[in-house]
Amino acid sequence: MNEPVMAVGRCRPPMLRRIALLASALSLLGSAVLSAPVMAVAASTSDVIYSVESAKASKTLMLDVVHAGQRLVAVGDRGHIVYSDDQGSSWTQAKVPTRQLLTAVFFVDDKHGWAVGHDAQVLASDDGGSTWTKQFEDLTREAPLLDVWFKDANNGFTVGAYGALYETTDGGKHWEDASDRLENEDQFHLNAIAAVKDAGLFIVGEAGSMFRSADWGQTWEKVEGPYEGSLFGVIGTAQPSTLLAYGLRGNLYRSTDFGGTWEQVELKAARGTLEFGLSGATLLPDGSIVIVGNGGSVVRSTDDGETFSVFNRPDRISVAAVTATGNGNLILAGQGGVRATTSTGAELSK
């Protein structure tokens, strides 16, 4: 899928990772003002509907994949969560109390993780992703959560459509609506949140919106960014105060001063400048950075994001997220589920 089928709200995100913003089931079209509670407690466990068990769960749409220690965990369509203990060779479906689209997942260690998605749902696992409980949902907000980040097992944030920002200080038992901490009067969608080494937290979103926090989320400063189009991801590099923000049509920007100034990073593909949208990224243990996106785009940097090599998979399948295995292979998540590839994104030889 190279372009979106339909638009939602004010923007037209072409990214698989942002399919949450394209789903009609959430009735986002026409929503102008959102109501949200000051404090939300754990979701009710009554009348729980679990995701449908399927032998093909790992082949359905997946929007994020991360590590829980040595284990791989991926989330996606219809509440599907799958995990692998053999570097992506095989996948097991987890027991998940939702059938909503899940957009992002984050683990702080090999046991404790959180997944977010439609209906502003937050799910939690304390066994490495094998089983999940629903911690929170906000049906009144009528908006998906799109990314999640935790500092430790207690303190975390999640961001989402129409300026949603929630915080927990007790591992998700309670979630506080912290949206008013951001100078975001237009309620631009917040697409991603990430930590930046020795600097703080950074959020990117719709219409090039950027916010940074030097005190790890307690106060936020609006940043004048280099780009007015939507940004779908942000990642801190291995160097202090250095980060990359990426989005529509291959737009990629690098800052070495925590977003104070930016330089555009040019992505040259075999047939010219890369113009596919970018949706997900990972920082590898050796400091390399891999970013993925539409059109089977897999771009890699070994110089802290100053330059990238570009590879487009021949199948042109859209990729939403990426991580790496211990043997150097990549795990791509997107259309067609999760798959293991070479370090460049090419198919593994059989």
C-alpha positions in Angstrom: 0.0 0.0 0.0 1.9 3.1 -1.2 -0.8 5.7 -0.5 -3.7 5.8 2.0 -7.2 4.7 0.9 -8.9 7.4 2.8 -8.1 10.5 4.9 -8.9 11.1 8.5 -9.1 14.3 10.3 -6.7 17.0 8.9 -3.9 14.9 7.5 -3.5 12.0 5.1 -0.8 9.8 6.7 0.4 7.2 4.2 2.1 5.1 6.8 1.2 1.6 7.8 2.1 2.4 11.4 -0.6 5.1 11.2 -3.3 2.9 9.8 -5.0 3.6 13.2 -5.8 7.0 11.8 -7.4 5.6 8.7 -9.9 3.2 10.2 -13.5 4.2 9.9 -14.6 2.2 12.9 -13.2 4.9 15.3 -15.5 7.6 13.7 -12.6 10.1 13.7 -14.1 12.0 10.8 -15.8 15.1 11.8 -14.6 15.0 15.5 -13.7 18.5 16.5 -13.6 18.6 20.3 -12.6 15.6 22.5 -13.6 15.1 26.1 -11.1 13.3 28.4 -11.1 12.5 32.1 -8.5 14.1 34.4 -7.7 10.7 35.9 -8.5 7.3 34.5 -8.3 4.0 36.4 -7.8 0.5 35.1 -10.3 -0.8 32.6 -13.1 -3.1 33.6 -12.4 -6.8 33.3 -16.0 -7.8 32.8 -17.3 -9.1 29.5 -13.8 -9.4 28.1 -13.6 -10.2 24.4 -10.3 -11.8 23.4 -8.6 -11.6 20.0 -9.5 -14.5 17.7 -7.0 -17.3 17.7 -5.5 -17.9 14.3 -2.7 -20.0 12.9 -2.0 -17.1 10.5 -1.8 -14.3 13.2 1.8 -13.6 12.4 0.9 -13.1 8.7 -1.7 -10.5 9.3 -1.1 -6.7 9.4 1.6 -5.9 12.1 2.4 -2.3 13.1 5.2 -2.7 15.6 7.9 -5.2 16.7 10.3 -4.9 19.6 12.4 -7.0 22.0 11.4 -8.3 25.4 14.8 -9.4 26.5 15.8 -12.0 23.9 12.1 -12.5 22.9 10.5 -10.7 19.9 7.0 -9.3 20.3 4.9 -7.9 17.5 1.4 -6.2 17.6 -1.1 -5.4 15.0 -4.6 -5.9 13.5 -7.6 -7.3 15.4 -5.7 -7.3 18.7 -3.1 -9.8 17.5 0.1 -10.1 19.5 2.6 -12.7 18.5 6.0 -13.5 20.0 9.1 -15.5 19.0 11.8 -17.2 21.0 13.8 -18.4 18.0 14.8 -15.0 16.3 11.7 -14.9 14.2 11.8 -18.4 12.7 8.4 -19.2 14.3 5.7 -17.2 16.2 3.2 -17.9 18.9 0.0 -16.0 19.4 -0.5 -14.4 22.8 -3.8 -14.3 24.7 -5.0 -10.7 24.3 -8.2 -9.1 25.7 -9.1 -7.0 22.7 -9.9 -7.2 19.0 -9.0 -3.6 18.3 -6.0 -2.6 16.1 -2.9 -2.3 18.2 -0.4 0.4 17.0 2.7 0.2 19.2 4.4 -1.8 21.9 7.2 -1.1 24.4 9.1 -3.3 26.9 11.3 -2.0 29.7 12.8 -5.4 30.4 12.2 -9.0 29.5 9.0 -9.2 31.4 7.2 -5.8 31.6 5.6 -4.3 28.5 2.7 -2.2 27.3 0.8 -2.1 24.0 -1.6 0.7 22.8 -4.2 1.1 20.1 -7.7 1.9 19.2 -10.3 3.1 21.7 -7.3 4.7 23.5 -6.6 1.2 24.9 -3.5 0.3 26.9 -2.6 -3.3 27.5 0.0 -4.6 29.8 2.1 -7.8 30.2 4.3 -9.0 33.0 5.4 -12.3 31.5 7.3 -11.1 28.4 4.2 -10.8 26.2 2.7 -14.3 26.6 -0.5 -12.9 28.2 -2.0 -9.4 28.5 -4.5 -7.5 30.6 -6.4 -4.3 29.6 -5.3 -1.5 31.9 -7.1 1.4 30.3 -9.4 2.6 27.6 -11.2 5.9 26.9 -14.2 5.4 24.6 -15.2 9.0 25.0 -12.1 10.2 23.3 -12.8 8.4 20.1 -9.2 8.4 19.1 -6.4 5.8 18.9 -3.2 5.9 20.9 -0.2 5.7 18.5 2.9 5.2 20.5 4.1 4.4 24.0 7.3 4.8 26.0 8.3 3.8 29.6 11.3 5.0 31.6 11.0 2.1 34.0 8.4 -0.3 35.2 6.4 2.5 36.8 6.8 5.7 34.8 5.6 6.0 31.2 3.7 8.0 28.6 1.5 7.3 25.6 0.6 9.6 22.8 -2.1 9.6 20.1 -4.6 11.3 17.8 -5.9 14.8 18.5 -3.1 15.7 20.9 -3.6 12.8 23.3 -0.9 12.6 26.0 -1.3 10.3 29.0 1.1 9.6 31.9 1.3 6.9 34.5 3.5 6.7 37.6 2.3 3.4 38.9 2.9 1.0 36.0 -0.4 1.8 34.3 -2.8 1.2 37.2 -3.8 4.8 36.7 -3.4 7.0 33.7 -3.6 10.8 33.9 -4.5 13.0 30.9 -1.5 15.2 30.5 -2.4 16.7 27.1 -2.6 20.2 28.6 1.1 20.2 29.2 1.6 20.7 25.5 1.2 23.9 23.5 -1.0 22.2 21.0 -4.1 24.3 20.5 -4.9 22.7 17.1 -4.8 19.3 18.7 -2.5 17.9 16.1 -2.1 14.2 16.1 0.9 13.0 18.2 2.4 10.1 16.3 5.6 9.1 18.2 7.5 9.6 21.4 11.1 8.7 22.1 14.0 9.2 24.5 17.0 11.2 23.4 20.3 10.3 25.1 21.4 12.7 27.9 18.6 15.1 26.8 15.1 14.0 27.5 11.9 13.1 25.6 10.8 14.2 22.2 7.4 14.0 20.5 6.6 14.4 16.8 3.3 14.6 15.0 1.0 16.0 12.4 1.9 19.2 10.4 5.5 18.9 11.5 4.6 19.5 15.2 7.5 18.9 17.6 7.7 19.0 21.4 10.6 18.3 23.8 10.9 17.8 27.5 14.3 18.2 29.3 12.7 16.9 32.6 11.4 13.6 31.1 7.8 14.6 30.6 6.9 17.0 33.4 7.1 20.1 31.3 7.2 20.5 27.5 8.5 23.0 25.1 7.1 23.5 21.6 9.9 23.2 19.0 9.8 25.1 15.6 10.7 22.2 13.3 12.1 22.2 9.8 9.1 20.7 8.0 5.4 21.4 7.8 4.3 17.9 6.7 3.4 15.2 9.1 6.2 13.4 10.9 5.5 9.8 11.8 8.6 8.8 13.8 11.5 10.0 16.0 14.5 8.1 17.3 17.4 9.0 19.5 20.8 8.0 18.2 23.8 6.6 20.2 25.2 10.2 20.5 24.1 12.7 23.2 21.3 15.1 22.3 21.2 13.7 18.7 17.9 12.5 17.1 16.2 11.8 13.8 12.7 12.7 12.8 11.0 11.2 9.7 7.7 11.2 7.8 6.0 11.8 4.5 7.7 11.3 1.1 11.1 10.2 2.6 11.6 13.4 4.6 14.3 12.8 7.2 15.9 15.4 9.5 18.7 15.2 12.0 19.5 17.3 15.0 22.5 17.3 17.3 21.2 19.8 19.8 17.9 18.2 21.0 15.9 19.7 18.3 17.3 23.2 18.4 18.5 23.1 14.8 18.0 20.6 12.0 19.6 19.4 8.8 17.8 17.4 6.2 19.3 14.0 5.4 19.1 13.1 1.7 18.1 9.6 0.8 19.3 8.5 -2.6 17.7 5.4 -4.0 18.6 3.5 -7.2 16.2 5.6 -9.2 16.7 8.9 -7.5 15.6 10.5 -4.3 13.5 8.3 -2.1 9.9 9.5 -1.9 8.2 6.8 0.0 7.0 7.7 3.5 9.0 6.5 6.5 7.3 4.9 9.5 9.5 3.0 11.9 13.1 2.9 13.1 15.4 1.0 15.4 18.8 1.7 17.0 21.1 -1.3 16.9 23.6 -2.3 19.6 26.5 -1.2 17.4 25.0 2.3 17.0 23.7 1.6 13.5 20.2 3.0 12.7 17.6 1.3 10.4 14.5 3.1 9.2 11.7 1.5 7.2 8.6 2.6 5.3 6.4 2.3 2.3 7.4 0.7 -0.9 9.5 -1.8 1.0 12.0 0.9 2.0 14.8 -0.1 4.3 17.5 2.6 4.9 20.5 2.1 7.1 23.1 4.4 8.7 26.4 3.5 10.3 27.5 7.1 11.0 25.0 8.2 13.5 22.4 9.2 10.9 24.5 11.6 8.8 24.2 9.4 5.7 22.1 6.3 4.8 22.2 3.5 2.3 18.8 2.8 0.7 17.3 -0.6 -0.2 13.8 -1.1 -1.6 12.5 -4.6 -1.4 11.4 -6.0 -4.8 8.0 -6.9 -3.4 7.5 -3.2 -2.5 5.5 -4.4 0.6 4.9 -1.6 3.1 6.9 -1.9 6.3 5.7 -0.3 9.5 8.5 -1.2 12.1 11.8 -2.9 12.4 14.1 -4.5 14.9 17.1 -6.8 14.7 18.0 -10.3 15.9 21.1 -11.5 17.7 22.4 -13.0 14.5 22.4 -9.7 12.5 19.1 -10.3 10.6 16.3 -7.8 10.6 12.7 -8.4 11.6 10.3 -6.4 9.6 6.6 -5.8 10.6 4.0 -4.5 8.2 1.8 -5.8 5.4 1.9 -9.6 5.4 2.9 -9.7 9.1 6.4 -10.2 10.5 9.3 -11.6 8.6 13.1 -12.2 9.0 15.4 -10.6 6.4 19.1 -10.0 5.9 20.7 -6.9 7.5 19.8 -4.9 4.4 16.2 -6.0 4.3 16.6 -8.5 1.5 15.1 -12.0 1.6 17.0 -14.6 3.4 18.5 -17.3 1.1 16.7 -20.7 1.5 
